[in-house]
Amino acid sequence: MTCPVCGQVNPEGARFCSNCGARLPAATGAEAPRQSRKIVTVVFSDVTGSTELGERLDPESLSQLMASWYERMRAVLEAHGGTVQKFIGDAVMAVFGIPVTHEDDAVRAVRAAEAMHGALEELNRELAGGLGVGLALRTGLQTGEVVAGNPALGDALVVGDAVNVAARLEQAAEPGQILLGGATWRLARDAVEVEPRGELALRGKRAPVAAFALRAVLPHALGHARRHDTPMVGRAAELELLGWTWERAVRTRTVQLVTVLGQAGVGKSRLAAETLAALDPPAHVLSGRCLPYGEGITWWPVAEIVRQAAAITDADPLAAAWPSSPTCSTTARSLPPSPG
């Protein structure tokens, strides 16, 4: 039994998916929907100069080269949560938002596109010593509503204007360039540095399409920076409870643990920020966050907290981050002294 939500294969007779917990169709007596409307981000990437490569290389060498490219591109796209739709000759199309939608799909897609170009540079270094050839990529991204099939049922077709625009942006890009459509840029604007390319007249489009050339992706940045410059309303009880917990921690000199639960976007981070800003007496705050995806991120929040406590950054050299001198001094901050 295949889960219609995440694609996990489950044992026959299972009522819930062992991966995501969704109720399986057999348990409800209903079939999984074959098509649905979704907001996705489409990545379209193409190798430039492949025709010339075909003339220079024999078919076996060209086949090995393209197979290596396919493997690396697929690995990068899937590592960022994308679903590879198809390889067409020397082009690849992937979709972010299928089968599972994430609030940062546009940012994931942009990071994946940048990583694809980085992976190609590594492949080119390997090819330079062997075949004496190199590849270049052109990539286009666009976000929009599509009609999507269900990959769990073998129907992975995605149809919509975002697919066409991503393909046309790829064709308009220069070798080595990544072009973002306006919708993708708006969703990822606080995580990227871009150069506006104006409105492009793309083939098949009646109206010009805004395009932005990607210059850099900011590490671990959110697509939309959180703004706390507007008053928070409707959380007086929660603020009072958290304030009382802090007062108790100071008074009793004991650790107090508070867990804030809620759906994405309801204001958990804002509540925490407002509480910390209003602490009396003030506290030395160390914070860490769990990344939504990636490898080797289990201890990421702990590592962030340690770096803050030690006043070091990723840019510091090893000697500064790991002093070898036994006389190295450290500064510790603690809770204020207890009353009396």
TORKOL-4160 file (C-alpha; in steps of 0.2 Angstrom, whole numbers, padded with zeros to 4 digits, m for minus):
340
<pt num="1" X="0000" Y="0000" Z="0000"/>
<pt num="2" X="0008" Y="0016" Z="m0006"/>
<pt num="3" X="0004" Y="0032" Z="0004"/>
<pt num="4" X="m0004" Y="0045" Z="m0007"/>
<pt num="5" X="0004" Y="0059" Z="0004"/>
<pt num="6" X="0023" Y="0055" Z="0005"/>
<pt num="7" X="0024" Y="0040" Z="m0007"/>
<pt num="8" X="0030" Y="0028" Z="0007"/>
<pt num="9" X="0027" Y="0009" Z="0003"/>
<pt num="10" X="0018" Y="0001" Z="0018"/>
<pt num="11" X="0013" Y="m0017" Z="0022"/>
<pt num="12" X="m0004" Y="m0023" Z="0016"/>
<pt num="13" X="m0017" Y="m0020" Z="0029"/>
<pt num="14" X="m0009" Y="m0005" Z="0036"/>
<pt num="15" X="m0021" Y="0009" Z="0041"/>
<pt num="16" X="m0008" Y="0023" Z="0043"/>
<pt num="17" X="0008" Y="0027" Z="0034"/>
<pt num="18" X="0023" Y="0022" Z="0044"/>
<pt num="19" X="0032" Y="0037" Z="0037"/>
<pt num="20" X="0021" Y="0052" Z="0038"/>
<pt num="21" X="0006" Y="0045" Z="0048"/>
<pt num="22" X="m0007" Y="0049" Z="0035"/>
<pt num="23" X="m0022" Y="0038" Z="0034"/>
<pt num="24" X="m0021" Y="0026" Z="0020"/>
<pt num="25" X="m0034" Y="0025" Z="0006"/>
<pt num="26" X="m0038" Y="0006" Z="0011"/>
<pt num="27" X="m0042" Y="0012" Z="0028"/>
<pt num="28" X="m0055" Y="0024" Z="0022"/>
<pt num="29" X="m0062" Y="0014" Z="0008"/>
<pt num="30" X="m0058" Y="0029" Z="m0004"/>
<pt num="31" X="m0045" Y="0030" Z="m0018"/>
<pt num="32" X="m0031" Y="0043" Z="m0017"/>
<pt num="33" X="m0034" Y="0058" Z="m0029"/>
<pt num="34" X="m0025" Y="0056" Z="m0045"/>
<pt num="35" X="m0023" Y="0075" Z="m0048"/>
<pt num="36" X="m0023" Y="0090" Z="m0038"/>
<pt num="37" X="m0020" Y="0109" Z="m0039"/>
<pt num="38" X="m0004" Y="0115" Z="m0030"/>
<pt num="39" X="0008" Y="0129" Z="m0029"/>
<pt num="40" X="0025" Y="0123" Z="m0034"/>
<pt num="41" X="0042" Y="0129" Z="m0040"/>
<pt num="42" X="0048" Y="0122" Z="m0056"/>
<pt num="43" X="0067" Y="0120" Z="m0060"/>
<pt num="44" X="0072" Y="0118" Z="m0078"/>
<pt num="45" X="0091" Y="0116" Z="m0082"/>
<pt num="46" X="0099" Y="0112" Z="m0098"/>
<pt num="47" X="0117" Y="0108" Z="m0103"/>
<pt num="48" X="0124" Y="0120" Z="m0116"/>
<pt num="49" X="0135" Y="0115" Z="m0130"/>
<pt num="50" X="0130" Y="0097" Z="m0130"/>
<pt num="51" X="0128" Y="0096" Z="m0149"/>
<pt num="52" X="0147" Y="0100" Z="m0150"/>
<pt num="53" X="0151" Y="0088" Z="m0137"/>
<pt num="54" X="0142" Y="0074" Z="m0147"/>
<pt num="55" X="0153" Y="0078" Z="m0162"/>
<pt num="56" X="0169" Y="0078" Z="m0152"/>
<pt num="57" X="0166" Y="0062" Z="m0142"/>
<pt num="58" X="0161" Y="0044" Z="m0147"/>
<pt num="59" X="0144" Y="0038" Z="m0142"/>
<pt num="60" X="0150" Y="0028" Z="m0127"/>
<pt num="61" X="0160" Y="0042" Z="m0119"/>
<pt num="62" X="0146" Y="0054" Z="m0122"/>
<pt num="63" X="0134" Y="0041" Z="m0114"/>
<pt num="64" X="0145" Y="0040" Z="m0098"/>
<pt num="65" X="0147" Y="0059" Z="m0097"/>
<pt num="66" X="0128" Y="0062" Z="m0098"/>
<pt num="67" X="0125" Y="0047" Z="m0085"/>
<pt num="68" X="0137" Y="0055" Z="m0073"/>
<pt num="69" X="0128" Y="0072" Z="m0075"/>
<pt num="70" X="0111" Y="0064" Z="m0073"/>
<pt num="71" X="0116" Y="0055" Z="m0057"/>
<pt num="72" X="0124" Y="0071" Z="m0049"/>
<pt num="73" X="0109" Y="0082" Z="m0054"/>
<pt num="74" X="0097" Y="0070" Z="m0047"/>
<pt num="75" X="0106" Y="0068" Z="m0031"/>
<pt num="76" X="0107" Y="0087" Z="m0028"/>
<pt num="77" X="0089" Y="0090" Z="m0032"/>
<pt num="78" X="0082" Y="0076" Z="m0021"/>
<pt num="79" X="0094" Y="0081" Z="m0007"/>
<pt num="80" X="0085" Y="0098" Z="m0007"/>
<pt num="81" X="0067" Y="0090" Z="m0007"/>
<pt num="82" X="0064" Y="0091" Z="m0026"/>
<pt num="83" X="0055" Y="0078" Z="m0036"/>
<pt num="84" X="0064" Y="0075" Z="m0053"/>
<pt num="85" X="0050" Y="0075" Z="m0066"/>
<pt num="86" X="0060" Y="0070" Z="m0081"/>
<pt num="87" X="0077" Y="0070" Z="m0091"/>
<pt num="88" X="0075" Y="0076" Z="m0109"/>
<pt num="89" X="0091" Y="0074" Z="m0119"/>
<pt num="90" X="0102" Y="0085" Z="m0110"/>
<pt num="91" X="0089" Y="0094" Z="m0099"/>
<pt num="92" X="0082" Y="0091" Z="m0082"/>
<pt num="93" X="0065" Y="0096" Z="m0075"/>
<pt num="94" X="0062" Y="0095" Z="m0056"/>
<pt num="95" X="0047" Y="0101" Z="m0046"/>
<pt num="96" X="0047" Y="0107" Z="m0027"/>
<pt num="97" X="0031" Y="0105" Z="m0018"/>
<pt num="98" X="0027" Y="0087" Z="m0024"/>
<pt num="99" X="0022" Y="0076" Z="m0016"/>
<pt num="100" X="0024" Y="0086" Z="0000"/>
<pt num="101" X="0022" Y="0105" Z="0000"/>
<pt num="102" X="0034" Y="0115" Z="0011"/>
<pt num="103" X="0033" Y="0133" Z="0016"/>
<pt num="104" X="0050" Y="0136" Z="0009"/>
<pt num="105" X="0049" Y="0126" Z="m0007"/>
<pt num="106" X="0054" Y="0141" Z="m0017"/>
<pt num="107" X="0070" Y="0144" Z="m0007"/>
<pt num="108" X="0074" Y="0125" Z="m0008"/>
<pt num="109" X="0073" Y="0126" Z="m0027"/>
<pt num="110" X="0085" Y="0141" Z="m0028"/>
<pt num="111" X="0097" Y="0132" Z="m0016"/>
<pt num="112" X="0096" Y="0117" Z="m0027"/>
<pt num="113" X="0099" Y="0127" Z="m0043"/>
<pt num="114" X="0114" Y="0135" Z="m0035"/>
<pt num="115" X="0120" Y="0118" Z="m0029"/>
<pt num="116" X="0118" Y="0110" Z="m0047"/>
<pt num="117" X="0129" Y="0123" Z="m0054"/>
<pt num="118" X="0142" Y="0119" Z="m0040"/>
<pt num="119" X="0141" Y="0101" Z="m0043"/>
<pt num="120" X="0144" Y="0104" Z="m0062"/>
<pt num="121" X="0160" Y="0113" Z="m0058"/>
<pt num="122" X="0166" Y="0098" Z="m0048"/>
<pt num="123" X="0162" Y="0087" Z="m0063"/>
<pt num="124" X="0171" Y="0098" Z="m0075"/>
<pt num="125" X="0187" Y="0097" Z="m0065"/>
<pt num="126" X="0186" Y="0078" Z="m0066"/>
<pt num="127" X="0182" Y="0079" Z="m0084"/>
<pt num="128" X="0196" Y="0091" Z="m0088"/>
<pt num="129" X="0209" Y="0078" Z="m0084"/>
<pt num="130" X="0200" Y="0064" Z="m0093"/>
<pt num="131" X="0190" Y="0068" Z="m0108"/>
<pt num="132" X="0197" Y="0086" Z="m0109"/>
<pt num="133" X="0179" Y="0093" Z="m0111"/>
<pt num="134" X="0168" Y="0104" Z="m0100"/>
<pt num="135" X="0149" Y="0107" Z="m0098"/>
<pt num="136" X="0139" Y="0123" Z="m0094"/>
<pt num="137" X="0122" Y="0125" Z="m0087"/>
<pt num="138" X="0107" Y="0137" Z="m0090"/>
<pt num="139" X="0094" Y="0136" Z="m0077"/>
<pt num="140" X="0076" Y="0144" Z="m0075"/>
<pt num="141" X="0065" Y="0144" Z="m0060"/>
<pt num="142" X="0046" Y="0149" Z="m0059"/>
<pt num="143" X="0033" Y="0147" Z="m0046"/>
<pt num="144" X="0015" Y="0145" Z="m0049"/>
<pt num="145" X="m0001" Y="0135" Z="m0049"/>
<pt num="146" X="m0001" Y="0118" Z="m0058"/>
<pt num="147" X="m0011" Y="0103" Z="m0060"/>
<pt num="148" X="m0001" Y="0089" Z="m0053"/>
<pt num="149" X="m0003" Y="0070" Z="m0054"/>
<pt num="150" X="0001" Y="0058" Z="m0039"/>
<pt num="151" X="0018" Y="0051" Z="m0040"/>
<pt num="152" X="0013" Y="0037" Z="m0028"/>
<pt num="153" X="0001" Y="0031" Z="m0041"/>
<pt num="154" X="0013" Y="0032" Z="m0055"/>
<pt num="155" X="0006" Y="0049" Z="m0062"/>
<pt num="156" X="0020" Y="0062" Z="m0060"/>
<pt num="157" X="0014" Y="0073" Z="m0074"/>
<pt num="158" X="0014" Y="0092" Z="m0069"/>
<pt num="159" X="0005" Y="0104" Z="m0081"/>
<pt num="160" X="0004" Y="0123" Z="m0079"/>
<pt num="161" X="0011" Y="0140" Z="m0085"/>
<pt num="162" X="0025" Y="0139" Z="m0072"/>
<pt num="163" X="0032" Y="0124" Z="m0081"/>
<pt num="164" X="0032" Y="0134" Z="m0098"/>
<pt num="165" X="0039" Y="0150" Z="m0090"/>
<pt num="166" X="0053" Y="0140" Z="m0081"/>
<pt num="167" X="0058" Y="0132" Z="m0098"/>
<pt num="168" X="0058" Y="0149" Z="m0107"/>
<pt num="169" X="0068" Y="0157" Z="m0093"/>
<pt num="170" X="0081" Y="0143" Z="m0095"/>
<pt num="171" X="0082" Y="0147" Z="m0114"/>
<pt num="172" X="0084" Y="0165" Z="m0110"/>
<pt num="173" X="0098" Y="0162" Z="m0098"/>
<pt num="174" X="0116" Y="0164" Z="m0102"/>
<pt num="175" X="0128" Y="0149" Z="m0100"/>
<pt num="176" X="0132" Y="0147" Z="m0081"/>
<pt num="177" X="0117" Y="0158" Z="m0076"/>
<pt num="178" X="0101" Y="0155" Z="m0066"/>
<pt num="179" X="0086" Y="0166" Z="m0069"/>
<pt num="180" X="0072" Y="0167" Z="m0057"/>
<pt num="181" X="0054" Y="0172" Z="m0062"/>
<pt num="182" X="0046" Y="0186" Z="m0052"/>
<pt num="183" X="0035" Y="0174" Z="m0042"/>
<pt num="184" X="0050" Y="0164" Z="m0036"/>
<pt num="185" X="0060" Y="0179" Z="m0032"/>
<pt num="186" X="0046" Y="0186" Z="m0021"/>
<pt num="187" X="0045" Y="0170" Z="m0011"/>
<pt num="188" X="0064" Y="0169" Z="m0009"/>
<pt num="189" X="0069" Y="0188" Z="m0009"/>
<pt num="190" X="0076" Y="0189" Z="0008"/>
<pt num="191" X="0087" Y="0173" Z="0005"/>
<pt num="192" X="0095" Y="0178" Z="m0011"/>
<pt num="193" X="0105" Y="0192" Z="m0020"/>
<pt num="194" X="0100" Y="0195" Z="m0038"/>
<pt num="195" X="0102" Y="0207" Z="m0052"/>
<pt num="196" X="0086" Y="0212" Z="m0061"/>
<pt num="197" X="0085" Y="0208" Z="m0079"/>
<pt num="198" X="0069" Y="0218" Z="m0082"/>
<pt num="199" X="0054" Y="0211" Z="m0091"/>
<pt num="200" X="0059" Y="0198" Z="m0104"/>
<pt num="201" X="0048" Y="0194" Z="m0120"/>
<pt num="202" X="0048" Y="0175" Z="m0119"/>
<pt num="203" X="0042" Y="0164" Z="m0133"/>
<pt num="204" X="0024" Y="0159" Z="m0132"/>
<pt num="205" X="0020" Y="0172" Z="m0118"/>
<pt num="206" X="0009" Y="0187" Z="m0123"/>
<pt num="207" X="0015" Y="0198" Z="m0108"/>
<pt num="208" X="0033" Y="0201" Z="m0103"/>
<pt num="209" X="0040" Y="0191" Z="m0089"/>
<pt num="210" X="0050" Y="0199" Z="m0075"/>
<pt num="211" X="0067" Y="0190" Z="m0072"/>
<pt num="212" X="0081" Y="0191" Z="m0060"/>
<pt num="213" X="0098" Y="0184" Z="m0062"/>
<pt num="214" X="0104" Y="0175" Z="m0046"/>
<pt num="215" X="0120" Y="0181" Z="m0039"/>
<pt num="216" X="0121" Y="0172" Z="m0022"/>
<pt num="217" X="0110" Y="0163" Z="m0010"/>
<pt num="218" X="0112" Y="0168" Z="0009"/>
<pt num="219" X="0117" Y="0153" Z="0020"/>
<pt num="220" X="0102" Y="0147" Z="0031"/>
<pt num="221" X="0092" Y="0163" Z="0027"/>
<pt num="222" X="0073" Y="0163" Z="0027"/>
<pt num="223" X="0064" Y="0167" Z="0011"/>
<pt num="224" X="0055" Y="0181" Z="0021"/>
<pt num="225" X="0064" Y="0189" Z="0035"/>
<pt num="226" X="0053" Y="0189" Z="0051"/>
<pt num="227" X="0047" Y="0207" Z="0055"/>
<pt num="228" X="0043" Y="0211" Z="0073"/>
<pt num="229" X="0040" Y="0230" Z="0071"/>
<pt num="230" X="0021" Y="0228" Z="0072"/>
<pt num="231" X="0012" Y="0226" Z="0089"/>
<pt num="232" X="0008" Y="0208" Z="0094"/>
<pt num="233" X="m0010" Y="0206" Z="0100"/>
<pt num="234" X="m0020" Y="0192" Z="0107"/>
<pt num="235" X="m0006" Y="0183" Z="0117"/>
<pt num="236" X="m0008" Y="0191" Z="0134"/>
<pt num="237" X="m0011" Y="0175" Z="0144"/>
<pt num="238" X="0004" Y="0166" Z="0135"/>
<pt num="239" X="0015" Y="0181" Z="0139"/>
<pt num="240" X="0010" Y="0181" Z="0157"/>
<pt num="241" X="0013" Y="0163" Z="0159"/>
<pt num="242" X="0030" Y="0164" Z="0151"/>
<pt num="243" X="0035" Y="0179" Z="0162"/>
<pt num="244" X="0029" Y="0170" Z="0178"/>
<pt num="245" X="0040" Y="0155" Z="0173"/>
<pt num="246" X="0055" Y="0166" Z="0171"/>
<pt num="247" X="0052" Y="0174" Z="0188"/>
<pt num="248" X="0051" Y="0157" Z="0196"/>
<pt num="249" X="0068" Y="0152" Z="0188"/>
<pt num="250" X="0076" Y="0167" Z="0195"/>
<pt num="251" X="0068" Y="0165" Z="0212"/>
<pt num="252" X="0071" Y="0146" Z="0214"/>
<pt num="253" X="0087" Y="0145" Z="0204"/>
<pt num="254" X="0080" Y="0130" Z="0195"/>
<pt num="255" X="0079" Y="0126" Z="0177"/>
<pt num="256" X="0061" Y="0128" Z="0169"/>
<pt num="257" X="0057" Y="0120" Z="0153"/>
<pt num="258" X="0043" Y="0128" Z="0142"/>
<pt num="259" X="0037" Y="0120" Z="0126"/>
<pt num="260" X="0027" Y="0130" Z="0114"/>
<pt num="261" X="0017" Y="0120" Z="0101"/>
<pt num="262" X="0006" Y="0127" Z="0086"/>
<pt num="263" X="0003" Y="0126" Z="0068"/>
<pt num="264" X="0016" Y="0134" Z="0056"/>
<pt num="265" X="0013" Y="0153" Z="0055"/>
<pt num="266" X="0003" Y="0155" Z="0071"/>
<pt num="267" X="0017" Y="0165" Z="0079"/>
<pt num="268" X="0028" Y="0154" Z="0090"/>
<pt num="269" X="0044" Y="0162" Z="0086"/>
<pt num="270" X="0036" Y="0179" Z="0089"/>
<pt num="271" X="0029" Y="0174" Z="0106"/>
<pt num="272" X="0047" Y="0168" Z="0111"/>
<pt num="273" X="0055" Y="0185" Z="0105"/>
<pt num="274" X="0042" Y="0196" Z="0114"/>
<pt num="275" X="0045" Y="0186" Z="0130"/>
<pt num="276" X="0064" Y="0187" Z="0129"/>
<pt num="277" X="0063" Y="0206" Z="0125"/>
<pt num="278" X="0052" Y="0209" Z="0141"/>
<pt num="279" X="0062" Y="0198" Z="0153"/>
<pt num="280" X="0065" Y="0207" Z="0170"/>
<pt num="281" X="0079" Y="0206" Z="0175"/>
<pt num="282" X="0087" Y="0204" Z="0158"/>
<pt num="283" X="0095" Y="0187" Z="0153"/>
<pt num="284" X="0109" Y="0181" Z="0142"/>
<pt num="285" X="0100" Y="0172" Z="0128"/>
<pt num="286" X="0107" Y="0158" Z="0117"/>
<pt num="287" X="0096" Y="0151" Z="0103"/>
<pt num="288" X="0097" Y="0137" Z="0090"/>
<pt num="289" X="0086" Y="0131" Z="0077"/>
<pt num="290" X="0083" Y="0115" Z="0068"/>
<pt num="291" X="0085" Y="0115" Z="0049"/>
<pt num="292" X="0070" Y="0109" Z="0039"/>
<pt num="293" X="0081" Y="0097" Z="0029"/>
<pt num="294" X="0099" Y="0092" Z="0025"/>
<pt num="295" X="0113" Y="0080" Z="0031"/>
<pt num="296" X="0122" Y="0080" Z="0047"/>
<pt num="297" X="0110" Y="0093" Z="0055"/>
<pt num="298" X="0105" Y="0083" Z="0070"/>
<pt num="299" X="0116" Y="0093" Z="0082"/>
<pt num="300" X="0114" Y="0109" Z="0072"/>
<pt num="301" X="0104" Y="0119" Z="0086"/>
<pt num="302" X="0117" Y="0114" Z="0099"/>
<pt num="303" X="0131" Y="0119" Z="0088"/>
<pt num="304" X="0123" Y="0136" Z="0085"/>
<pt num="305" X="0121" Y="0138" Z="0104"/>
<pt num="306" X="0139" Y="0133" Z="0107"/>
<pt num="307" X="0146" Y="0146" Z="0094"/>
<pt num="308" X="0135" Y="0160" Z="0102"/>
<pt num="309" X="0141" Y="0156" Z="0119"/>
<pt num="310" X="0160" Y="0155" Z="0114"/>
<pt num="311" X="0157" Y="0171" Z="0103"/>
<pt num="312" X="0164" Y="0163" Z="0087"/>
<pt num="313" X="0157" Y="0162" Z="0069"/>
<pt num="314" X="0159" Y="0150" Z="0055"/>
<pt num="315" X="0171" Y="0163" Z="0047"/>
<pt num="316" X="0183" Y="0162" Z="0062"/>
<pt num="317" X="0199" Y="0152" Z="0059"/>
<pt num="318" X="0202" Y="0135" Z="0068"/>
<pt num="319" X="0215" Y="0144" Z="0080"/>
<pt num="320" X="0202" Y="0156" Z="0086"/>
<pt num="321" X="0188" Y="0143" Z="0087"/>
<pt num="322" X="0198" Y="0130" Z="0096"/>
<pt num="323" X="0212" Y="0139" Z="0107"/>
<pt num="324" X="0227" Y="0128" Z="0111"/>
<pt num="325" X="0233" Y="0139" Z="0125"/>
<pt num="326" X="0229" Y="0132" Z="0143"/>
<pt num="327" X="0229" Y="0150" Z="0149"/>
<pt num="328" X="0214" Y="0154" Z="0138"/>
<pt num="329" X="0201" Y="0164" Z="0148"/>
<pt num="330" X="0182" Y="0162" Z="0145"/>
<pt num="331" X="0168" Y="0173" Z="0151"/>
<pt num="332" X="0153" Y="0165" Z="0158"/>
<pt num="333" X="0136" Y="0173" Z="0161"/>
<pt num="334" X="0122" Y="0166" Z="0172"/>
<pt num="335" X="0106" Y="0171" Z="0180"/>
<pt num="336" X="0105" Y="0186" Z="0191"/>
<pt num="337" X="0109" Y="0182" Z="0209"/>
<pt num="338" X="0094" Y="0176" Z="0219"/>
<pt num="339" X="0085" Y="0189" Z="0230"/>
<pt num="340" X="0092" Y="0191" Z="0248"/>
